[in-house]
Amino acid sequence: MAIILILSHSFGLFGIEISQSLADILSAAVTIPFFLSFFRTLPKEDE
């Protein structure tokens, strides 16, 4: 929440657009390790 306040004050509307992109990147960076560790724990199917 603080990043949107800082960037919107510094860059205006462009700062809000940047903060949305940063939020997407941050959420992906947090989600990907959980995603990978979950799929590594699944049993492998033999074909």
N, C-alpha and C positions, 0 to 999 in steps of 0.2 A: 504494500500500500504506500510505503514511503517513497518508492521509486517513481510512482506516478505523480506524486506531489512535487518532487524535485525536478523531474524532467518537464512537467507541464509548466512549472514556473520559469525554467530556464529556456525552453524551446517552444512553448505554447502548444498548439495543436500537434505539431510534429513530435513533440516530446511524449504526448499521449500515444501516438501511433508507435513510437519506439518502445514505450513501456509495454504495449500489448505484445510486440514481437519478443521482447525479453522474457515476458511471462510464459510464452509458448516454449521458448528455448529452455528455460529453467524447469518447467514441468516435464519436458521430454528428458532432460538430464537426470531428473529424480526418478522418473518412471522406468527408464530403460534398464537400470541395474536390477530392479525388482522383477521386471519382465524376464530378463535372462536367467536370473536365479530360479524363478518359478519353472521355466521350461527345462532347466537342467535337472530338476528334481523329478520330473515326470518319467514314468517307466517307458523304456523304448519298446516299440512294437517290432516284432520280427516279421518280415514279409515272406 
